[in-house]
Amino acid sequence: MPLNASKWILACVFSALSGLALGCGGVDDSEESAASLQTSQALLSMKDQVDGKIVAQVRLSTTHSVEFWQFSDGAINLREIGSAQDLEKQLDLEALQGLSPIERFRQLAGPSEPVPASLLEAASVQKAAPGQPVSMVPWAPPPPPERKPESGASSFAPLIDWNADALWFQQNFCTWSTVDSVWCPTNVGWADAGAVYAMFYESTCFAASQNQSATYTTKSWNGSAWVTNAVNTVAPRYWQRWTFEVLNWYTARCESINTGGDSRVDFSHRFRWGTPSIGALGDFPSDRTYSGGYSNDTQGVTHDSNYWFLTNTNNIWRVPVGSSLNDNPSYTASNPWAGLYNHLGDISYGAGYLFIPLERNGGSGSWCSFGVMNTSLTPYAYAIVPDAGISDQGESCPWVAYNPRDGHLYASAFDASYINKYSWSLAYVNSAWQLNLSFVSRIQIKDKYGNPVSLTSLQGAEFSNTGKLYLVSDSAGAVYVMDVFNGRLQTAFGVQVDHGSYEELEGITLWDVDSGVAPGVSGQIHVQMCDNDWPDSDDFYFKHYRASEPSKL
């Protein structure tokens, strides 16, 4: 805990001026505290410039509050305000991820606190259903001026251990657990983050000085110019944090208002990369009919570092990456769980194993299951999906995906409102392999603003290395990109499919093969399509896409 934290009061900003019905929890109800609070707020809030309106607020203590702001783009964003003495009580943003604005208010304010009408109205007008796929070309703003942070200056002997102060800030605002990148300069006069394209963006400005306030500016790109989201004055020994969860370009700056005395700020910005621009490369194989019926009812695809692995309803096969996918399959295995489960779905590779979703399709199995094989296509075991009723999967298991970021398995029903998360382990028990599955949680599918939505005809899915989930919807003719930390569908791109000719999108995998290692194939995203012909002899298409920045997929 830093020493000599000043006694500035800054919580429930704007409440005295706007007359909003705001929810507050853990409040000091004394008249003296309330009067001091309102006086400070009235003075300090006059300096704030925000491109939006405050629609709700929760006061966590006399010096700690969370505000819900609706910006001009319709998004509801959070601002948290606290003092140095509040850091051990700062908001747990991870616990709020995946919740709608109204759910967040209820969790913070408590179930007995009524949701303000202003928040209900804001949430009702910000809905954005998945709809049709959007362009995957992100706007390219001119970068803000490149500036490096400068050291803070002090004209008197410090009363605070600045190194301990910086460590305290870093431990609270600079962690990596749910983000792709962190920048966290401390004990500087100012810091400018530069522009980043992000699907989650959080920045924090701490006026570390004992006697100097800081100016905290956040901006986003509207397609043609930088728009100032907010310019806030941060009181000495106070911090403010803005959080944005809509895919866009963002930047932030924290600067001490140096009018003499100690000029010093700490700053952080943490973000998850936005999906880069994606372009179609063509199909290979195209209109391919394999002998032996392997192109009939194609279902899934994945890879390790050496092989492609593909499935149809009844078979799985592997192809060396250096061999042509146009050739007939030669290294194959039939469904080892046939009779119980007669339908293999879109498979996934992770931790050295292949994970196969299994559906009954007339078999005698119960619910849906996951099977596990090694990369030589030797089966180990299968396990029934636990809590299938709770998870809403039941007998529906079109895909399973291994998340390299957390090591869990994810799956959903064919028509889904939730993505389900499972832990797993494989053990050799009593001379037999045993797959153990546990239901961890389910992630509600949401639009970009955090409102619940549903997706239909989900045929395949795969995780990128950064932990984004790419979901194939056959009915939409699209691949949706989900941020599984909050369940939001951040963007989508269209996949050419002619349902009138009985074409059907199937599995997906992500593999950067732009080095030329795979004959006829390039790019990073690969989507299967089956052209269903009656009574058989279906045709296989493999569609390929290139990302402008593969490391940020």
C-alpha positions as CSV (number, residue, x, y, z in Angstrom):
1,M,0.0,0.0,0.0
2,P,1.5,3.4,-1.0
3,L,2.2,5.8,1.8
4,N,0.6,9.2,2.4
5,A,-2.4,8.8,0.1
6,S,-4.3,12.1,0.0
7,K,-7.9,12.4,1.1
8,W,-9.4,13.6,-2.2
9,I,-13.0,12.3,-2.6
10,L,-14.1,11.3,-6.1
11,A,-17.0,8.8,-6.4
12,C,-20.4,8.8,-8.0
13,V,-19.3,11.6,-10.3
14,F,-22.2,13.5,-11.9
15,S,-24.8,12.2,-9.5
16,A,-25.3,15.5,-7.8
17,L,-25.5,17.3,-11.1
18,S,-27.5,14.9,-13.3
19,G,-30.1,13.6,-10.8
20,L,-29.7,10.0,-12.1
21,A,-31.1,7.2,-10.1
22,L,-27.8,5.5,-9.4
23,G,-27.1,2.3,-7.6
24,C,-24.5,2.4,-4.8
25,G,-23.2,-0.3,-2.6
26,G,-21.1,-0.1,0.5
27,V,-21.9,3.5,1.1
28,D,-20.9,5.8,3.9
29,D,-24.3,7.4,4.7
30,S,-23.0,10.1,7.0
31,E,-24.2,13.6,6.2
32,E,-20.6,14.9,6.4
33,S,-19.3,12.3,4.0
34,A,-22.2,12.9,1.5
35,A,-21.7,16.7,1.6
36,S,-17.9,16.4,1.1
37,L,-18.5,13.9,-1.7
38,Q,-21.0,16.1,-3.6
39,T,-18.8,19.2,-3.2
40,S,-15.8,17.5,-4.7
41,Q,-17.8,15.9,-7.5
42,A,-19.4,19.1,-8.5
43,L,-16.0,20.8,-8.8
44,L,-14.1,18.0,-10.5
45,S,-16.8,16.8,-12.9
46,M,-16.9,20.2,-14.6
47,K,-13.5,19.4,-16.0
48,D,-14.6,16.1,-17.6
49,Q,-15.4,15.9,-21.3
50,V,-17.0,12.7,-22.4
51,D,-18.5,11.8,-25.8
52,G,-21.6,10.3,-24.3
53,K,-23.9,10.2,-21.4
54,I,-23.7,8.5,-18.0
55,V,-26.6,6.0,-17.7
56,A,-25.8,4.3,-14.4
57,Q,-23.4,4.3,-11.6
58,V,-22.5,2.1,-8.6
59,R,-20.6,3.5,-5.7
60,L,-18.4,0.9,-4.1
61,S,-17.1,3.2,-1.4
62,T,-16.8,6.9,-0.7
63,T,-13.7,7.0,-2.9
64,H,-14.4,4.2,-5.4
65,S,-17.1,4.1,-8.1
66,V,-18.0,2.5,-11.4
67,E,-19.8,4.4,-14.1
68,F,-21.8,3.1,-17.2
69,W,-21.4,5.5,-20.1
70,Q,-23.2,5.2,-23.5
71,F,-21.1,6.7,-26.2
72,S,-22.2,8.1,-29.5
73,D,-21.7,4.7,-31.3
74,G,-24.3,3.1,-28.9
75,A,-21.8,1.1,-26.9
76,I,-22.0,1.1,-23.2
77,N,-18.5,1.4,-21.7
78,L,-17.2,1.4,-18.1
79,R,-15.2,4.0,-16.2
80,E,-13.8,3.1,-12.8
81,I,-12.6,5.8,-10.4
82,G,-10.7,5.1,-7.3
83,S,-8.0,6.4,-5.0
84,A,-4.6,4.8,-4.1
85,Q,-6.1,3.4,-1.0
86,D,-8.7,1.5,-3.1
87,L,-6.4,-0.7,-5.1
88,E,-6.9,-3.7,-3.0
89,K,-10.6,-3.3,-3.7
90,Q,-10.4,-2.6,-7.4
91,L,-13.0,-4.0,-9.8
92,D,-12.5,-7.6,-10.9
93,L,-13.0,-7.0,-14.7
94,E,-12.6,-10.7,-15.4
95,A,-15.6,-11.5,-13.3
96,L,-17.7,-9.1,-15.4
97,Q,-16.6,-10.3,-18.8
98,G,-19.4,-12.2,-20.5
99,L,-22.1,-10.2,-18.7
100,S,-24.5,-7.7,-20.3
101,P,-24.5,-4.1,-19.0
102,I,-27.6,-4.8,-17.0
103,E,-26.1,-8.0,-15.5
104,R,-23.0,-6.1,-14.7
105,F,-25.0,-3.4,-12.8
106,R,-26.8,-6.0,-10.8
107,Q,-23.6,-7.9,-9.9
108,L,-22.0,-4.6,-8.7
109,A,-25.0,-3.0,-7.0
110,G,-26.6,-6.1,-5.6
111,P,-29.8,-7.9,-6.6
112,S,-32.0,-5.6,-4.5
113,E,-30.9,-2.4,-6.2
114,P,-33.3,-1.4,-9.1
115,V,-31.7,-1.0,-12.5
116,P,-31.9,2.7,-13.5
117,A,-34.3,3.4,-16.3
118,S,-31.5,5.2,-18.2
119,L,-29.5,2.0,-18.3
120,L,-32.5,-0.1,-19.4
121,E,-33.2,2.4,-22.2
122,A,-29.5,2.5,-23.3
123,A,-29.3,-1.3,-23.4
124,S,-32.5,-1.5,-25.5
125,V,-31.2,0.7,-28.3
126,Q,-27.7,-0.7,-28.6
127,K,-28.6,-4.2,-29.8
128,A,-26.7,-5.5,-32.9
129,A,-27.8,-8.9,-34.0
130,P,-25.2,-10.9,-35.9
131,G,-27.0,-10.3,-39.2
132,Q,-25.0,-10.6,-42.4
133,P,-21.2,-10.9,-42.5
134,V,-19.3,-7.6,-42.4
135,S,-16.1,-6.5,-44.2
136,M,-13.0,-7.9,-42.6
137,V,-10.9,-4.9,-43.6
138,P,-10.2,-2.8,-40.5
139,W,-10.0,0.9,-40.9
140,A,-6.5,2.2,-41.0
141,P,-6.1,5.4,-39.1
142,P,-3.0,7.6,-39.3
143,P,-1.0,6.8,-36.2
144,P,-1.0,9.4,-33.4
145,P,2.4,11.1,-32.9
146,E,5.0,8.7,-31.7
147,R,6.2,9.8,-28.3
148,K,8.0,8.0,-25.6
149,P,7.3,8.5,-21.9
150,E,9.4,11.0,-20.0
151,S,10.6,10.6,-16.5
152,G,8.6,12.4,-13.8
153,A,10.3,15.3,-12.0
154,S,10.1,16.3,-8.4
155,S,11.1,19.6,-6.8
156,F,11.1,18.4,-3.3
157,A,12.1,15.3,-1.3
158,P,9.6,12.5,-1.9
159,L,7.4,11.3,0.9
160,I,6.5,8.2,-1.0
161,D,8.6,5.2,-2.0
162,W,8.2,5.5,-5.7
163,N,9.6,2.1,-6.6
164,A,7.1,0.4,-4.2
165,D,4.4,2.7,-5.6
166,A,5.2,1.5,-9.1
167,L,5.2,-2.1,-8.1
168,W,1.9,-1.7,-6.4
169,F,0.5,-0.2,-9.7
170,Q,2.0,-2.9,-11.9
171,Q,0.6,-5.7,-9.7
172,N,-2.9,-4.3,-10.0
173,F,-3.2,-2.9,-13.5
174,C,-0.5,-4.6,-15.6
175,T,-1.3,-8.3,-15.5
176,W,-1.4,-10.5,-18.7
177,S,-3.9,-13.3,-17.8
178,T,-6.7,-12.3,-20.2
179,V,-5.0,-10.0,-22.7
180,D,-2.5,-10.3,-25.6
181,S,-0.4,-7.2,-24.8
182,V,0.4,-4.9,-21.9
183,W,2.3,-1.6,-21.8
184,C,2.9,-0.2,-18.3
185,P,5.3,2.8,-17.8
186,T,5.6,4.1,-14.3
187,N,7.1,7.2,-12.7
188,V,6.9,9.2,-15.9
189,G,5.7,12.7,-16.7
190,W,3.4,11.4,-19.4
191,A,2.7,8.4,-21.5
192,D,1.1,8.0,-24.9
193,A,-0.1,4.5,-25.9
194,G,-0.1,4.8,-29.7
195,A,-2.9,3.2,-31.8
196,V,-4.0,-0.4,-31.5
197,Y,-6.7,-2.4,-33.3
198,A,-8.4,-4.2,-30.4
199,M,-11.5,-6.2,-29.6
200,F,-10.9,-5.4,-25.9
201,Y,-9.1,-2.3,-24.8
202,E,-8.5,-1.1,-21.2
203,S,-6.3,1.8,-20.1
204,T,-5.6,3.2,-16.7
205,C,-4.2,6.6,-15.7
206,F,-2.9,7.1,-12.1
207,A,-1.9,10.6,-10.9
208,A,0.9,9.3,-8.8
209,S,2.0,12.7,-7.7
210,Q,1.2,14.0,-4.2
211,N,0.2,17.4,-5.5
212,Q,-0.4,17.3,-9.3
213,S,-3.5,16.2,-11.2
214,A,-3.3,14.4,-14.5
215,T,-5.1,14.7,-17.8
216,Y,-6.4,11.4,-19.1
217,T,-7.5,11.2,-22.8
218,T,-9.0,8.2,-24.7
219,K,-9.8,8.2,-28.4
220,S,-11.2,5.9,-31.0
221,W,-11.3,5.9,-34.8
222,N,-14.6,6.6,-36.6
223,G,-13.5,5.6,-40.1
224,S,-12.2,9.0,-41.1
225,A,-10.8,10.7,-38.0
226,W,-9.8,10.2,-34.4
227,V,-12.7,10.9,-32.0
228,T,-12.1,11.9,-28.5
229,N,-14.1,9.6,-26.2
230,A,-13.1,11.3,-23.0
231,V,-10.8,13.9,-21.5
232,N,-10.8,13.4,-17.7
233,T,-9.0,15.2,-14.9
234,V,-7.5,12.7,-12.4
235,A,-6.9,14.1,-8.9
236,P,-3.6,13.5,-7.1
237,R,-3.3,9.9,-5.8
238,Y,-6.4,8.9,-7.7
239,W,-6.7,6.6,-10.8
240,Q,-9.3,6.2,-13.5
241,R,-9.8,3.3,-15.9
242,W,-11.8,3.1,-19.1
243,T,-12.8,-0.2,-20.6
244,F,-14.0,-0.6,-24.3
245,E,-15.2,-4.0,-25.7
246,V,-16.2,-3.1,-29.3
247,L,-13.8,-3.9,-32.1
248,N,-12.1,-0.7,-33.1
249,W,-8.8,1.3,-33.2
250,Y,-8.0,2.9,-29.8
251,T,-5.4,5.1,-28.2
252,A,-5.0,6.7,-24.8
253,R,-2.7,9.2,-23.1
254,C,-2.0,10.1,-19.5
255,E,-0.1,13.3,-18.7
256,S,0.7,15.1,-15.5
257,I,-0.7,18.7,-15.3
258,N,2.7,20.2,-14.5
259,T,2.1,23.5,-12.7
260,G,5.0,23.1,-10.3
261,G,5.8,20.5,-7.7
262,D,5.9,16.8,-8.4
263,S,5.1,15.7,-12.0
264,R,4.5,12.0,-12.1
265,V,2.0,9.5,-13.5
266,D,1.7,5.7,-13.9
267,F,-0.1,4.4,-17.0
268,S,-1.2,1.0,-18.4
269,H,-3.0,-0.2,-21.5
270,R,-4.0,-3.8,-21.9
271,F,-5.8,-5.2,-24.9
272,R,-6.7,-8.2,-27.0
273,W,-5.9,-7.9,-30.7
274,G,-8.7,-7.3,-33.1
275,T,-9.0,-9.8,-36.0
276,P,-6.9,-8.6,-38.9
277,S,-8.2,-8.1,-42.4
278,I,-8.9,-11.4,-44.2
279,G,-9.1,-12.1,-47.9
280,A,-10.2,-15.1,-49.9
281,L,-7.6,-17.1,-51.9
282,G,-9.6,-19.7,-53.7
283,D,-10.4,-23.4,-53.4
284,F,-8.1,-26.4,-53.4
285,P,-9.2,-29.1,-53.8
286,S,-12.2,-27.9,-55.8
287,D,-15.1,-30.0,-56.9
288,R,-13.1,-33.1,-55.9
289,T,-14.7,-36.6,-55.6
290,Y,-12.5,-39.0,-53.7
291,S,-12.7,-42.8,-54.4
292,G,-14.0,-45.0,-51.7
293,G,-16.6,-42.4,-50.7
294,Y,-14.3,-40.2,-48.6
295,S,-15.7,-37.0,-50.1
296,N,-19.2,-38.0,-49.1
297,D,-20.6,-36.0,-46.1
298,T,-17.3,-34.4,-45.2
299,Q,-17.5,-33.1,-41.6
300,G,-14.2,-31.8,-40.1
301,V,-10.6,-30.8,-40.4
302,T,-7.7,-30.0,-38.1
303,H,-3.9,-30.4,-38.1
304,D,-0.7,-30.8,-36.1
305,S,2.7,-29.7,-37.2
306,N,3.0,-32.5,-39.8
307,Y,-0.4,-33.6,-41.0
308,W,-3.9,-32.6,-42.0
309,F,-6.6,-34.7,-40.4
310,L,-10.1,-34.9,-42.0
311,T,-13.3,-36.6,-41.2
312,N,-16.5,-37.5,-43.0
313,T,-19.5,-39.1,-41.2
314,N,-17.9,-42.5,-40.8
315,N,-14.1,-42.1,-41.3
316,I,-11.0,-40.2,-40.3
317,W,-7.9,-39.8,-42.3
318,R,-4.6,-38.0,-42.3
319,V,-2.6,-36.4,-45.1
320,P,1.1,-35.3,-44.8
321,V,1.3,-31.6,-45.2
322,G,3.8,-32.1,-48.1
323,S,1.3,-34.3,-50.0
324,S,-1.5,-33.0,-52.2
325,L,-5.0,-32.9,-50.7
326,N,-6.2,-33.6,-54.2
327,D,-5.0,-37.2,-53.9
328,N,-7.2,-39.9,-52.7
329,P,-6.9,-40.6,-49.0
330,S,-4.5,-43.5,-48.2
331,Y,-4.0,-43.4,-44.4
332,T,-7.5,-43.9,-43.0
333,A,-9.4,-45.3,-40.1
334,S,-13.1,-46.1,-39.7
335,N,-15.2,-44.8,-36.9
336,P,-14.1,-46.9,-33.9
337,W,-17.3,-46.0,-32.0
338,A,-19.7,-47.0,-34.8
339,G,-22.9,-48.5,-33.4
340,L,-22.8,-46.3,-30.4
341,Y,-22.1,-43.1,-32.3
342,N,-22.5,-43.1,-36.1
343,H,-21.6,-39.5,-36.8
344,L,-18.1,-37.9,-36.6
345,G,-18.1,-34.0,-36.5
346,D,-15.5,-31.3,-36.8
347,I,-12.4,-32.5,-35.0
348,S,-9.6,-30.6,-33.2
349,Y,-6.0,-31.2,-32.3
350,G,-4.4,-30.2,-29.0
351,A,-1.9,-31.4,-26.4
352,G,-0.8,-34.2,-28.7
353,Y,-4.3,-35.7,-29.2
354,L,-7.2,-35.6,-31.7
355,F,-10.6,-34.8,-30.2
356,I,-13.6,-36.0,-32.1
357,P,-17.2,-35.0,-31.5
358,L,-19.6,-37.9,-31.6
359,E,-23.4,-37.9,-32.3
360,R,-25.7,-40.9,-32.1
361,N,-27.2,-40.6,-35.5
362,G,-29.2,-43.8,-35.0
363,G,-26.7,-45.4,-32.7
364,S,-27.2,-46.7,-29.2
365,G,-25.1,-44.1,-27.3
366,S,-26.6,-41.6,-24.9
367,W,-26.3,-37.9,-25.3
368,C,-23.3,-36.7,-27.4
369,S,-19.7,-37.6,-26.6
370,F,-16.1,-36.8,-27.2
371,G,-13.7,-39.3,-28.5
372,V,-9.9,-39.1,-28.3
373,M,-7.2,-40.6,-30.6
374,N,-3.5,-40.2,-31.1
375,T,-2.2,-38.8,-34.3
376,S,-1.6,-42.3,-35.7
377,L,-5.4,-42.6,-35.6
378,T,-5.4,-45.1,-32.7
379,P,-8.4,-44.6,-30.5
380,Y,-8.0,-44.3,-26.7
381,A,-11.4,-43.7,-25.2
382,Y,-14.6,-41.7,-25.4
383,A,-16.7,-40.0,-22.7
384,I,-20.3,-38.8,-22.6
385,V,-20.5,-35.0,-22.4
386,P,-21.3,-34.2,-18.8
387,D,-24.3,-32.1,-17.8
388,A,-25.4,-32.2,-21.4
389,G,-28.9,-31.0,-20.3
390,I,-27.4,-28.1,-18.4
391,S,-25.1,-27.2,-21.3
392,D,-28.0,-27.4,-23.8
393,Q,-26.1,-29.8,-26.1
394,G,-28.1,-32.9,-25.5
395,E,-27.5,-35.2,-28.5
396,S,-26.1,-32.3,-30.6
397,C,-22.3,-32.3,-30.9
398,P,-21.3,-31.0,-34.4
399,W,-17.9,-29.7,-33.3
400,V,-15.3,-29.7,-30.6
401,A,-12.4,-27.2,-30.3
402,Y,-9.2,-27.3,-28.1
403,N,-8.2,-23.8,-26.8
404,P,-4.4,-23.6,-26.7
405,R,-4.8,-20.6,-24.3
406,D,-6.4,-22.5,-21.4
407,G,-6.2,-26.1,-22.5
408,H,-9.9,-26.7,-22.3
409,L,-12.4,-28.2,-24.8
410,Y,-15.2,-26.1,-26.1
411,A,-18.4,-27.3,-28.0
412,S,-21.9,-26.2,-28.7
413,A,-25.2,-27.5,-30.1
414,F,-26.0,-27.2,-33.8
415,D,-28.3,-24.2,-33.1
416,A,-26.8,-22.5,-30.1
417,S,-27.1,-19.7,-27.6
418,Y,-24.2,-20.9,-25.6
419,I,-20.7,-22.2,-26.1
420,N,-19.8,-24.8,-23.5
421,K,-16.5,-25.3,-21.8
422,Y,-15.1,-28.6,-20.5
423,S,-12.0,-29.7,-18.7
424,W,-10.5,-33.1,-19.6
425,S,-7.9,-35.6,-18.6
426,L,-6.8,-38.9,-20.1
427,A,-5.6,-41.7,-17.7
428,Y,-4.7,-45.4,-18.0
429,V,-6.8,-47.1,-15.4
430,N,-7.2,-50.9,-14.9
431,S,-5.5,-51.7,-18.2
432,A,-7.7,-49.3,-20.2
433,W,-7.6,-45.7,-21.2
434,Q,-10.2,-43.5,-19.6
435,L,-11.3,-40.0,-20.8
436,N,-12.6,-37.8,-18.0
437,L,-14.7,-34.8,-18.8
438,S,-16.1,-32.1,-16.5
439,F,-18.5,-29.3,-17.3
440,V,-16.8,-26.0,-16.4
441,S,-19.1,-23.3,-17.6
442,R,-21.1,-22.0,-20.5
443,I,-20.5,-18.8,-22.4
444,Q,-23.6,-16.9,-23.6
445,I,-23.2,-15.9,-27.3
446,K,-23.6,-12.1,-27.5
447,D,-23.5,-9.4,-30.1
448,K,-20.8,-6.8,-30.2
449,Y,-22.5,-4.8,-27.5
450,G,-23.0,-7.7,-25.1
451,N,-26.6,-8.5,-25.8
452,P,-27.6,-12.2,-26.0
453,V,-28.0,-13.7,-29.5
454,S,-28.2,-17.1,-31.1
455,L,-26.3,-18.7,-34.0
456,T,-27.8,-21.4,-36.2
457,S,-26.3,-24.3,-38.2
458,L,-23.0,-24.3,-36.5
459,Q,-20.9,-26.9,-38.3
460,G,-17.4,-26.3,-37.2
461,A,-15.1,-24.2,-35.0
462,E,-11.4,-23.8,-34.2
463,F,-9.3,-21.6,-31.9
464,S,-6.5,-19.4,-33.0
465,N,-3.3,-19.2,-31.0
466,T,-4.5,-16.0,-29.4
467,G,-7.7,-17.7,-28.1
468,K,-10.2,-16.3,-30.6
469,L,-12.9,-18.8,-31.5
470,Y,-13.8,-19.1,-35.3
471,L,-17.3,-20.4,-35.7
472,V,-18.7,-21.7,-39.0
473,S,-22.4,-21.0,-39.5
474,D,-23.7,-22.8,-42.6
475,S,-27.1,-21.0,-42.6
476,A,-25.4,-17.6,-42.5
477,G,-22.7,-18.5,-45.0
478,A,-20.1,-17.0,-42.6
479,V,-17.4,-17.5,-40.1
480,Y,-17.9,-15.6,-36.9
481,V,-15.1,-14.5,-34.6
482,M,-15.8,-14.7,-30.9
483,D,-14.0,-13.3,-27.9
484,V,-14.6,-16.2,-25.5
485,F,-13.6,-14.0,-22.5
486,N,-16.8,-12.1,-22.9
487,G,-18.8,-14.1,-25.4
488,R,-19.0,-11.2,-27.9
489,L,-19.1,-11.9,-31.7
490,Q,-16.6,-9.2,-32.7
491,T,-16.8,-9.6,-36.4
492,A,-17.5,-12.1,-39.3
493,F,-16.5,-12.8,-42.9
494,G,-18.6,-14.4,-45.6
495,V,-17.8,-17.7,-47.2
496,Q,-19.2,-18.4,-50.7
497,V,-21.7,-21.2,-50.6
498,D,-24.7,-22.0,-52.8
499,H,-27.4,-23.6,-50.7
500,G,-29.7,-23.9,-53.7
501,S,-27.1,-26.3,-55.2
502,Y,-27.0,-28.3,-51.9
503,E,-23.7,-26.9,-50.9
504,E,-22.9,-27.0,-47.2
505,L,-20.2,-25.4,-45.1
506,E,-18.5,-27.8,-42.7
507,G,-15.3,-27.8,-40.6
508,I,-12.5,-25.2,-40.2
509,T,-8.9,-25.1,-39.1
510,L,-6.3,-22.4,-38.7
511,W,-2.8,-23.1,-40.0
512,D,-0.3,-20.8,-41.5
513,V,1.0,-22.5,-44.7
514,D,2.2,-19.5,-46.6
515,S,5.7,-20.9,-46.6
516,G,4.7,-23.2,-49.5
517,V,4.9,-26.3,-47.4
518,A,1.4,-27.5,-48.5
519,P,1.0,-28.1,-52.3
520,G,-1.8,-26.0,-53.7
521,V,-2.7,-24.5,-50.3
522,S,-1.8,-21.1,-48.8
523,G,-3.1,-18.7,-46.2
524,Q,-4.0,-19.3,-42.6
525,I,-7.8,-20.0,-42.4
526,H,-9.2,-23.1,-44.2
527,V,-12.9,-24.0,-44.4
528,Q,-14.5,-27.1,-45.8
529,M,-17.5,-27.2,-48.1
530,C,-19.4,-30.3,-49.2
531,D,-21.4,-30.2,-52.4
532,N,-24.1,-32.8,-51.7
533,D,-25.0,-35.0,-54.7
534,W,-27.7,-37.6,-54.6
535,P,-27.4,-40.5,-53.9
536,D,-23.7,-40.2,-53.2
537,S,-20.4,-39.0,-54.9
538,D,-20.4,-35.7,-53.0
539,D,-17.8,-33.2,-54.0
540,F,-15.2,-31.7,-51.6
541,Y,-14.1,-28.0,-51.7
542,F,-11.4,-26.6,-49.4
543,K,-11.6,-22.8,-49.1
544,H,-8.5,-20.8,-48.1
545,Y,-8.1,-17.3,-46.6
546,R,-5.1,-15.1,-45.8
547,A,-4.8,-12.7,-42.9
548,S,-2.9,-9.4,-43.2
549,E,-1.3,-10.1,-39.8
550,P,-1.4,-13.8,-39.0
551,S,0.0,-13.5,-35.5
552,K,-3.1,-11.5,-34.5
553,L,-5.7,-14.0,-35.7
